[in-house]
Amino acid sequence: MNSAAQDGTYDLLVVGAGIVGLAAAYAARCQGLRVAVVERQARSVGASVRNFGFVTVTGQRAGDHWRRAMRSREVWGEVAPRAGIQVLQHGLCVLAQRPEAMAVLEAFAATEMGQACELLTQAQTAQRYPFLGQGAGALYSPHECRVESREAVAQLARWLQQEMGVVFHWNTSVQGIALPHIDTSRGRMRATRCIVCPGHDLNSLYPAVIAQARARLCTLQMLRVRPARALDLPAPVMSDLSLVRYEGYAALPQAQALRARLQQEQAEHLRQGVHLIAVQSADGTLVVGDSHVYDGAETPFAQEATDALILQELQRVMPLPGLQIVERWTGTYASADEVVFKAAPAPGVVVGIVTGGTGASTAFAFAEELLAMALD
Ligand SMILES: Cc1cc2nc3c(=O)[nH]c(=O)nc-3n(C[C@H](O)[C@H](O)[C@H](O)COP(=O)(O)OP(=O)(O)OC[C@H]3O[C@@H](n4cnc5c(N)ncnc54)[C@H](O)[C@@H]3O)c2cc1C
């Protein structure tokens, strides 16, 4: 199956082969459109392969965004087995290290978003997750899943090309769009519609339109660590610091007391935007992070002191003596007060950016919205 048009005109050309662009290509092929993806790099190397691969539902901003995450989780569930993508972990365990955090989790569990989640007492937490440090209890959410992004995104692109008939133009930069013409670094292409998914490139295509998003760049530090002793982490783990970052919790009134206490006890973590997500890969290593620095440009230099804060939080949540650091990297995404930005700068052209740092969790649903706009 190949969706290349005989006269060279695609029904849809997608700019960018990050998870948002790939999700848009998938949604369009599901509707039978002839689709091409144009990516300036040789493969996806942006935020989509630098993240945790953590498809997070619980904790997303209440309302539309939480629904996007629920829908995207559903699509991941359909696509992963078809595309040969391994789901490595299911669910989420949020450890409440302090009573104030437990109060946030209890309040969360009472909301619509807490349905199907389980509150665990201190004793239940210790029994189910014996490797965790002491806490006041925990929340277990069944909604999440976790993939190895760097493999999953590459595999998704391969599957879209080989089985779904999407045409890929790698190493090709889109320089201008005036439908049906799309000018690229490798010549002119033709399409009746175009969805631009540029990630954190805010300045190449439609910069004046994208400026309406009022986005800054957010750079994060990440590490891969190997525990000295074998550890089986059945679900990704988060902790108190996450409860004042993730809006689904942070917007609850109970989060104020937690924030005040963290300000007293972990001010430097808050200042560096450090919180903890720990996920596990097939080889037993853990991917842990992260920190958040906001600026007008990417921050190229990773700070050792920031990594130390991340590791300190990991050791509090999950004491792991003899930990070995095997990899460090940074990643950048566009960040704004609104969690997504979408605009139609010209008939048939749509620009879409996830501006909340949650694209792995929401891209499939967001892409359906972008496609509906492009077809409108
Ligand atoms: C360290 C880190 C951790 C994260 N953790 C999580 C997480 O656990 N869960 C979660 O849900 N989200 C997470 N995120 C956020 C998530 O990774 C992003 O929201 C998502 O990857 C954005 O996808 P994207 O396709 O928009 O961007 P990208 O992956 O950056 O892809 C955009 C692509 O567009 C291409 N492009 C841009 N302009 C052009 C052009 N003119 N021509 C051709 N190609 C072009 C770029 O080369 C790039 O490949 C994290 C992000 C980071 C950085």
The ligand as a Gaussian input file, in Angstrom:
#p B3LYP/6-31G(d) Opt

LIG

0 1
 C       13.018000      15.570000      28.276000
 C       11.559000      15.537000      27.945000
 C       10.705000      14.720000      28.658000
 C        9.351000      14.661000      28.349000
 N        8.550000      13.767000      28.978000
 C        7.282000      13.574000      28.554000
 C        6.477000      12.549000      29.099000
 O        6.912000      11.770000      29.939000
 N        5.183000      12.444000      28.680000
 C        4.690000      13.287000      27.728000
 O        3.532000      13.175000      27.388000
 N        5.453000      14.227000      27.149000
 C        6.724000      14.400000      27.540000
 N        7.491000      15.365000      26.966000
 C        6.923000      16.227000      25.932000
 C        6.867000      15.544000      24.574000
 O        8.082000      14.878000      24.320000
 C        6.584000      16.588000      23.494000
 O        5.395000      17.288000      23.817000
 C        6.416000      15.940000      22.124000
 O        7.480000      15.073000      21.831000
 C        6.320000      17.000000      21.043000
 O        6.218000      16.338000      19.807000
 P        6.367000      17.126000      18.464000
 O        6.121000      16.174000      17.368000
 O        5.527000      18.362000      18.509000
 O        7.870000      17.700000      18.497000
 P        9.264000      17.058000      18.054000
 O        9.449000      15.698000      18.541000
 O       10.295000      18.065000      18.419000
 O        9.151000      16.964000      16.482000
 C        9.065000      18.095000      15.641000
 C        9.754000      17.736000      14.341000
 O        9.478000      18.719000      13.354000
 C       10.632000      18.841000      12.547000
 N       10.536000      20.125000      11.842000
 C       10.323000      21.342000      12.407000
 N       10.263000      22.279000      11.443000
 C       10.442000      21.630000      10.253000
 C       10.480000      22.073000       8.876000
 N       10.312000      23.361000       8.535000
 N       10.682000      21.145000       7.911000
 C       10.847000      19.829000       8.241000
 N       10.823000      19.371000       9.501000
 C       10.616000      20.259000      10.503000
 C       11.777000      18.770000      13.551000
 O       12.990000      18.427000      12.925000
 C       11.267000      17.698000      14.491000
 O       11.724000      16.397000      14.147000
 C        8.848000      15.473000      27.309000
 C        9.693000      16.315000      26.590000
 C       11.046000      16.344000      26.894000
 C       11.955000      17.247000      26.103000

